[in-house]
C-alpha cells in the first residue's frame, strides 16, 4: 500500500473520530430523553444568544429637525401626526404574517458539438518518403489531423412550497433611520415532535398595519426557517456516520 493511500486512510479515520466526538454530547442528550417528550427551548433574550450580531445597514445622513414659523410641519418628519403603532422601540411586539407560496419550474437543455479537420496535402517532406523506415512510420499525408467533440446536458427544477402562519416577533434593534430589526421564534410540541418557526429581518414602521401586523413579503433581509426536531425528524435524517462518509468519500 502506497504512503499516499495510508495518509488518506489516517486522515479519514481522524475525521471520523472527530465527528464521533462532536456528536457525542448530542447523542448523550438524546439518549437521556428516550421515552420523554422533546424539551422546549427556554425563552431567552435573542441579543444574548451565541452568534448574535447587530445589524448594520447603509444609513442616510442624519437630517437636523427644523421648525418653520407658523407651521405645524417639521422638516425631516415622515408623518404629520404622531405614529400610533405599537412597535416603535426595542422590546415592542408585532405580528408577522408568513404567507409564502413559491412555485418554480425551470428546464434547461444544452447541446454542443464541434468537428475539426486539417489536411495539408503534403505527402513528402524533405524526402521523407524516400527513406524506407520513414515510409513505415509516416502516414500517406503528413500534417493531417482530425478531431470531433460533443457534449449534451439537461437539467430541470420543479418546486412547490407553501407556508401560511402567524408568529409574534420582538423588536431587537432600532436602526438610525427608524427601521426596526425584528426576530421571532415559535415552538409547538405535538406528541413527541416539535415544530419550530423562526422569523427575522428589517421592517419599516410605515409598513406595519393598524392592527400591529406586517406581511412577510415586506420584510427586508428576511430570514424564515421552518423545521422541527423529535422522533419523526430523527428517523428522516441519515446517521452521523453516513453523513460523514457522504462528505469525505469522492465517489
C-alpha positions in Angstrom: 0.0 0.0 0.0 1.4 3.4 -1.0 2.2 6.1 1.5 -0.4 8.3 -0.1 -3.2 5.8 0.5 -2.0 5.3 4.1 -2.2 9.1 4.7 -5.7 9.2 3.2 -6.9 6.4 5.5 -5.3 8.0 8.5 -7.0 11.3 7.6 -10.4 9.7 7.1 -10.1 7.9 10.4 -9.2 11.1 12.2 -12.2 12.9 10.7 -14.5 10.1 11.6 -13.2 10.2 15.2 -13.7 14.0 15.4 -17.2 13.6 14.0 -18.0 10.9 16.7 -16.6 13.1 19.5 -18.5 16.2 18.2 -21.8 14.2 18.1 -21.1 12.6 21.5 -22.7 15.2 23.6 -25.7 15.4 21.4 -26.1 11.6 21.4 -25.9 11.5 25.2 -28.6 14.2 25.5 -30.8 12.2 23.1 -30.2 9.0 25.0 -31.2 10.7 28.2 -34.5 11.8 26.7 -35.6 8.4 25.4 -39.3 7.9 26.2 -39.7 11.6 27.1 -41.1 14.4 25.0 -38.6 16.8 23.5 -38.0 19.8 25.8 -39.0 23.2 24.7 -36.3 25.9 24.4 -36.1 28.4 27.2 -37.3 32.0 26.4 -34.1 33.9 26.2 -33.0 37.4 25.0 -32.1 37.0 21.3 -29.3 39.5 21.6 -27.5 37.4 24.2 -27.5 34.2 22.1 -24.2 32.9 20.8 -23.6 34.1 17.3 -25.8 37.2 17.5 -24.5 40.2 15.6 -26.1 43.6 15.5 -27.5 44.5 12.1 -25.5 47.2 10.1 -27.2 48.7 7.0 -26.4 51.7 4.8 -27.9 54.7 6.5 -28.7 58.2 5.1 -27.1 61.2 6.6 -28.9 62.4 9.7 -31.2 65.3 8.9 -31.4 68.1 11.5 -35.0 68.8 12.6 -36.0 72.4 12.0 -39.3 74.2 12.7 -40.7 76.9 10.4 -42.6 79.8 12.0 -46.4 79.4 11.9 -46.1 75.9 10.5 -47.2 72.6 12.0 -44.9 70.6 9.7 -41.4 69.7 10.9 -38.7 69.1 8.3 -37.4 65.6 8.3 -40.6 64.1 9.7 -42.2 61.2 7.9 -45.8 61.8 9.0 -47.9 64.8 10.0 -49.4 63.1 13.1 -47.6 61.1 15.7 -47.2 57.4 14.9 -49.6 55.4 17.0 -48.3 52.0 16.1 -47.3 49.8 19.0 -43.9 48.7 17.6 -41.5 51.6 17.8 -38.7 50.7 20.2 -36.7 47.8 21.4 -38.8 45.2 23.2 -42.0 46.1 21.4 -44.0 43.3 19.7 -45.6 42.9 16.3 -47.2 40.0 14.5 -45.6 38.7 11.3 -48.0 37.1 8.8 -45.9 34.5 7.0 -47.5 33.8 3.7 -45.1 32.0 1.3 -46.4 30.4 -1.9 -43.4 29.7 -4.1 -43.6 27.8 -7.4 -40.8 27.4 -9.8 -40.4 25.3 -13.0 -37.2 25.5 -14.9 -35.9 23.3 -17.7 -32.6 23.7 -19.5 -31.1 21.7 -22.3 -27.7 22.3 -23.9 -26.2 20.5 -26.9 -22.8 21.3 -28.3 -20.7 19.6 -31.0 -17.6 20.5 -33.0 -15.7 18.8 -35.8 -12.3 19.9 -37.0 -10.3 18.6 -39.9 -6.9 19.7 -41.0 -5.2 18.3 -44.2 -2.0 19.8 -45.5 -1.9 17.7 -48.7 1.8 17.2 -48.2 3.0 13.6 -48.9 6.7 14.1 -48.9 8.5 16.4 -46.5 12.2 16.9 -47.3 12.5 13.5 -48.9 11.0 11.6 -46.0 9.1 9.2 -48.3 12.3 8.1 -50.0 13.6 6.6 -46.7 12.5 3.0 -46.2 12.0 3.3 -42.4 10.1 6.6 -42.8 7.6 5.0 -45.2 6.6 2.5 -42.5 6.1 5.2 -39.8 4.8 8.3 -41.5 1.3 8.3 -43.0 0.4 8.9 -46.6 -0.3 12.6 -45.9 1.9 14.5 -43.4 0.5 17.1 -41.0 -3.1 15.8 -41.2 -5.3 15.9 -38.1 -9.0 15.2 -37.3 -10.9 15.9 -34.1 -14.5 15.6 -33.0 -16.1 16.7 -29.7 -19.6 16.8 -28.5 -21.5 17.4 -25.2 -25.1 17.3 -24.0 -26.6 18.4 -20.8 -30.1 18.6 -19.4 -31.5 20.0 -16.1 -34.9 20.7 -14.7 -36.3 22.1 -11.5 -39.9 21.7 -10.4 -40.5 23.1 -6.9 -43.7 23.9 -5.0 -43.7 25.4 -1.5 -46.5 26.8 0.6 -46.3 28.1 4.2 -49.0 30.2 5.9 -48.9 31.0 9.6 -48.5 33.9 12.1 -45.7 34.5 14.6 -45.1 37.3 17.1 -41.8 39.0 16.8 -39.9 41.3 19.2 -38.0 44.4 18.1 -34.4 43.8 18.9 -32.8 46.9 17.4 -33.8 50.3 16.1 -31.6 51.5 13.2 -30.6 55.2 12.9 -33.1 55.8 10.1 -36.0 54.4 12.2 -36.3 50.9 10.6 -36.8 48.1 13.0 -34.9 44.8 13.3 -37.3 42.1 14.4 -36.9 38.5 15.4 -39.5 35.9 16.4 -39.4 32.3 17.4 -42.2 29.9 17.9 -42.2 26.3 19.1 -45.1 23.9 19.0 -44.9 20.4 20.5 -47.3 17.8 19.2 -46.8 14.4 20.9 -43.1 13.7 20.5 -42.3 16.2 17.7 -41.5 19.9 18.0 -42.2 22.2 15.1 -40.1 25.4 15.1 -40.7 28.6 13.2 -38.1 31.4 13.1 -38.6 34.8 11.5 -36.1 37.7 11.4 -35.5 40.7 9.2 -35.8 44.5 8.9 -39.2 46.3 8.6 -40.3 49.9 8.1 -42.6 51.2 10.7 -44.8 52.6 7.9 -45.5 49.1 6.7 -46.9 47.9 10.0 -50.7 47.7 9.8 -53.0 49.4 12.2 -53.6 46.0 14.0 -49.8 45.8 14.5 -49.3 43.1 11.9 -46.9 43.0 8.9 -46.8 40.7 5.9 -43.6 38.7 5.5 -43.2 40.0 1.9 -42.5 43.5 3.3 -39.6 42.3 5.5 -36.2 43.2 4.1 -33.3 40.7 4.5 -36.0 38.2 5.6 -34.8 35.0 7.3 -37.6 32.5 7.6 -36.9 28.9 8.9 -39.5 26.2 9.5 -38.4 22.8 10.7 -38.6 20.5 13.7 -37.0 18.0 15.9 -38.1 14.9 17.6 -38.7 11.2 16.8 -40.0 11.7 13.2 -37.2 14.1 12.3 -34.7 11.7 13.8 -35.9 8.9 11.6 -35.8 11.0 8.5 -32.2 12.0 8.9 -29.3 9.8 7.9 -27.0 8.5 10.6 -23.9 10.6 11.6 -21.6 8.0 10.1 -23.4 8.1 6.8 -23.3 11.9 6.7 -19.6 11.9 7.4 -18.9 9.4 4.7 -21.1 11.4 2.2 -18.8 14.4 2.8 -15.5 12.5 2.7 -15.9 9.9 0.0 -15.1 11.2 -3.5 -17.4 8.6 -5.2 
